[in-house]
Amino acid sequence: MNIMKNTNRLILLLVYIGSSALLFSCNENEVDPPVITDVRVVSKPDTSITAIGAGSLIVIEGSNFTGVKLVLFNDFAAAFNPNYVTDKTIIVTIPEDAPTEVTDPNAPNQIKVVAEGGTATFDFALLPPPPQILVLNEFTKPGEEMVLYGTNIFLVEKVILPGNIEVTDFTVNEEGTILTFTLPANATEPGPIQLKTKYTTVESPAINDVTGMLVNFDDIGSLEWGTGESADESAFPGARGDFALMAFGTIPADNWSWWEWGRSINLPGSTVWMPQERLSEPLDDYAVKFEMFVKTPWRHGTLLVLKNYNWAYVARLAPWRNTPQKVFETDRWVTVTIPLSMFKTKANNIDGSGEPAPSMEALLGDGKGNFNLFYVNDRAYSDGPQEGFSTGIDNIRVVKIQ
C-alpha cells in the first residue's frame, strides 16, 4: 500500500512538473497582439489619414505585425508583399474591388490586420471614386430639365448652382450616371455646378458662359452665309433665341456639295477663334463647343469643322457611327464638344483622319478667320443616302476644357 501511494505521488509530481514546464514554455513564446496606431500615404510620411480611395498605396503603422497573415479592407483581403512588412509598418495597396459605402451600405469602414498574436482593427473609411460629370446642355433654359451625366454620381448631398443657388429637389439614377433637376428661374449666372457628396466636392463645366463665344445668333457674332436662322421653339423646345437651322432634303452617298443651301454654317473672316495672347497655350486645353438639336434621324454623312475654308486640318462629327443602331437623333438640345486636338490632317484620302496639329499656332494661325461647318456625305463615313436633315445649332464657341 505504501509503495502504491508513493508511486501515485511520484506520478502526480511528475505531471505537475511537466505541466509547469509546458506553461512556462508557452508564456515564454507568447506573441503580443498587433496594434494599428495610424495610416498614411506612402509619399507623405508626416501625414495621417482616416479615409482614402481604393487603389491607393498606403502605410499602416503600429506594432507587432510580425507574421502578418491577412490585411483586410472592409473585410476584403488585400494582396501584400511580405518584404514590405516590418514589425511596425505594412505597405499595401487597397484593392480596387474592396467594398465601399456605395457598393455595400453595411461596409464596416475598417482595416483589419491578422497576425500571429491576434487581430487589430482600425476605423478607416474607404472612399468611392469621385464623380466625373458633364452637362447635357450647358445652355439649358430656366424652367427646363437640367441633366448632369457621368460616372460615380453617388452619395450626393447638395447641388449648388452659380450664384450660390442650392437645388434641394434632384434625382440620381441607381447606376450613378445621371442626375436631373428643374433649373430654377433665377439660375442665369455663368459658372460651374458644384456637386457636394458625402466625401468630396466636384464641379461641372460652366453653364450660361459666353466666354469664347464666336456666335450665338442673337447678340454675339453673325452668320455670314450657308443656311438660315430660326427661333421656332415649338419645333425645337428649349431654344434660347435665334439659332442656325441646317435643313435640306435627301443627299446621295459620295456627295460633297457642302455649299448648297442649308448645308453649311460660315462665320465672317473677322471671327476671333482665340485671342493672340493664348495662342501659345497647349492645343489639348481647348475645344470647339456648340449646342445641337437633331430632329431627324441622322444615319449617314459627317459634319466637318474647319477654319478659313482651309482643309489642312479638319474635325469630323458623326455621332451616329457610335450608336448600336447606327442612327443619331435627340429630343432636346445637347452640348457637343470637339477638342482642338481632334482637328487632323488628311490620311488615306479621308479628311480629318490623320495627325493632329502640332500646336495652337499651326491650327489657328493668328487666331482670326472664318468658322466653317459643312455637311458632306462622303463614302468614308457612309454607303447610302441621308434622307433629309433638320438640325438646330447654337452658341458656337471655343473654350478651355483643361
C-alpha positions, 0 to 999 in steps of 0.5 A: 500500500505504501509503495502504491501511494508513493508511486501515485505521488511520484506520478502526480509530481511528475505531471505537475512538473511537466505541466509547469514546464509546458506553461512556462514554455508557452508564456515564454513564446507568447506573441503580443497582439498587433496594434494599428496606431495610424495610416498614411500615404506612402509619399507623405510620411508626416501625414495621417489619414482616416479615409482614402480611395481604393487603389491607393498605396498606403502605410499602416503603422503600429506594432507587432505585425510580425507574421502578418497573415491577412490585411483586410479592407472592409473585410476584403483581403488585400494582396501584400508583399511580405518584404514590405512588412516590418514589425511596425509598418505594412505597405499595401495597396487597397484593392480596387474591388474592396467594398465601399459605402456605395457598393455595400451600405453595411461596409464596416469602414475598417482595416483589419490586420491578422497576425500571429498574436491576434487581430487589430482593427482600425476605423478607416473609411474607404472612399468611392471614386469621385464623380466625373460629370458633364452637362447635357446642355450647358445652355439649358433654359430656366424652367427646363430639365437640367441633366448632369451625366457621368460616372460615380454620381453617388452619395450626393448631398447638395447641388449648388448652382452659380450664384450660390443657388442650392437645388434641394429637389434632384434625382440620381439614377441607381447606376450613378450616371445621371442626375436631373433637376428643374433649373430654377428661374433665377439660375442665369449666372455663368459658372460651374455646378458644384456637386457636394457628396458625402466625401468630396466636392466636384464641379461641372463645366460652366453653364450660361458662359459666353466666354469664347463665344464666336456666335450665338445668333442673337447678340454675339457674332453673325452668320455670314452665309450657308443656311438660315436662322430660326427661333421656332421653339415649338419645333425645337423646345428649349431654344434660347433665341435665334439659332442656325437651322441646317435643313435640306432634303435627301443627299446621295452617298459620295456627295460633297456639295457642302455649299448648297443651301442649308448645308453649311454654317460660315462665320465672317473672316473677322471671327476671333477663334482665340485671342493672340495672347493664348495662342501659345497655350497647349492645343489639348486645353481647348475645344470647339463647343456648340449646342445641337438639336437633331430632329431627324434621324441622322444615319449617314454623312459627317459634319466637318469643322474647319477654319478659313475654308482651309482643309489642312486640318479638319474635325469630323462629327458623326455621332451616329457611327457610335450608336448600336443602331447606327442612327443619331437623333435627340429630343432636346438640345445637347452640348457637343464638344470637339477638342482642338486636338481632334482637328487632323490632317488628311490620311488615306484620302479621308479628311480629318483622319490623320495627325493632329496639329502640332500646336495652337499656332499651326491650327489657328494661325493668328487666331482670326478667320472664318468658322466653317461647318459643312455637311458632306456625305462622303463614302468614308463615313457612309454607303447610302443616302441621308434622307433629309436633315433638320438640325438646330445649332447654337452658341458656337464657341471655343473654350478651355476644357483643361 
